[in-house]
């Protein structure tokens, strides 16, 4: 078999070929990836030599572009390559956001929290005790580097979507199947009922992983989203600090049953707006998570 077919990335090891993919992608929009005429590709590359351009198009046609009546368009692998280029992750000069104080304090010591961005990752940590709340990859071109609020909003939305997808068993990056298991925090006596339980999520295909507490499984569940929204805290997952008082207990480990209670009584920013009989009017939400990370029971306590 031809080596280039065996290793499709060798087809992209050329500046002209990447330029072709980028030119076709840049011309797309309005909800579709378009076909770009040969002349437009040639112009986008600076009136590239026709013979040389034809050679590179033939190479790309094996995997990344296809010929149409209107020119050339990206295949699905070609679209993925274009998305990677557009994300800015491969740019040599990626933005940096220095540690910036947020309007939120550390739960452990009360010191201000700091948000920053470096080497393609978003960070939130305490300014005093150095507890790390977030360390997560975010594409450089997805936020305004001069606006830390935009960074925090973009990153927390990305984290929310990724965690929700992983908990549902689908990798957000390759769509592979996600395996998971639960374990208790070894630092806590196993005989104590109240303890932290962690979900370890790993994609079978690409190896992408998340480690999060079962509290975070409940935090991102649709019932919790609506519960907070009906109490005046829309998109609660955008807050740097988890709102309300959270308690985790473990009634059973065989089978797994983890009870998460969220008490918003007196929590800052809440209001009675939107409360109705559909989801209850109380300030406390109780959820029970099983070993498959499914919420098998929930109730709003009056």
C-alpha positions, 0 to 999 in steps of 0.5 A, a space after each residue: 500500500 502507498 505510504 501516503 495513503 497509510 499515513 494521511 498526515 504526510 499529505 499535509 506536510 506541505 505549506 501549499 496543501 495546507 493553504 489549499 485547505 485553508 482557502 476553501 475553508 475561508 471561502 465557506 460560510 452561511 451554514 455550508 462548506 462551499 466549492 471553490 473554483 480552481 481560479 479562486 484557489 490559485 488567486 488565494 495562494 498568490 497566483 500559484 504555478 498551475 502545474 504545481 497547484 494541480 500536483 498538490 490538488 491531486 495529492 489532497 484529493 486522496 483524502 481532504 478535498 473532492 472535485 465538484 462541478 463548481 470546483 473543489 470542496 473539503 471532505 469531512 477530514 478536510 473540514 476537521 483539518 480546517 477547524 484545527 487550523 482555525 482554532 489557533 492551537 497550532 499558531 506559534 504566537 498564542 495569546 497569554 492572559 496574565 492572572 486577573 482577579 475575579 469577583 469571586 473568593 476561594 471556598 477554602 481560604 476566602 482569598 480572591 480567585 485568579 483567572 489566566 490563560 497560557 499555552 492553550 489552557 485556561 486556569 482558575 486558582 486561588 491567589 493565596 492557597 494555590 488551590 486549582 479550580 480549573 486547568 482546561 484547554 481552550 482554543 486561542 481564537 475562541 475568546 478576546 484575550 483583552 477581555 478576561 470575562 469573555 475568557 471565563 465565559 467561553 472556557 466555562 461553557 466549553 467545560 460544561 459542554 465537554 463534561 456533559 458529553 463525557 458523562 453521557 458517554 460520548 467523547 466531545 472530540 472524537 465521538 468515541 465511547 467513554 468508559 467510567 468508574 467511581 471511587 472515593 477519595 482515599 484521604 477520607 475514612 471509608 467508614 465515614 458516610 459523608 465523603 467525596 466520590 470521583 468519576 473517572 471518565 476516559 474515551 476508548 478511542 482517543 484517550 481524552 479524559 476527565 476526572 470530576 467529583 460526582 457533585 460536578 455530575 449533578 452540577 451539569 445535569 439538566 435538572 440542576 440547570 433548570 433548578 438554578 435558572 428558576 431561582 434567578 441564577 441562569 447558566 450557573 456553570 459560568 460562575 467561577 465558584 459553585 453557588 449554594 451549599 453542596 453536600 455529598 453522602 454515599 448511602 451505598 457502594 454496591 450498587 453505587 448510590 451517591 446523594 448530592 444535596 444543593 441548598 440555595 437558601 440565602 445564596 447570593 444572587 438567587 430570587 423567587 422569579 420563575 419558581 412554579 409547581 413544575 419543579 417545586 418552589 423550595 430552595 433545596 435540590 436532592 439528586 441521586 446518582 448511580 454507578 452509570 452516572 445517571 441521575 436516577 432520582 431527584 426532588 426539590 425539597 420544600 
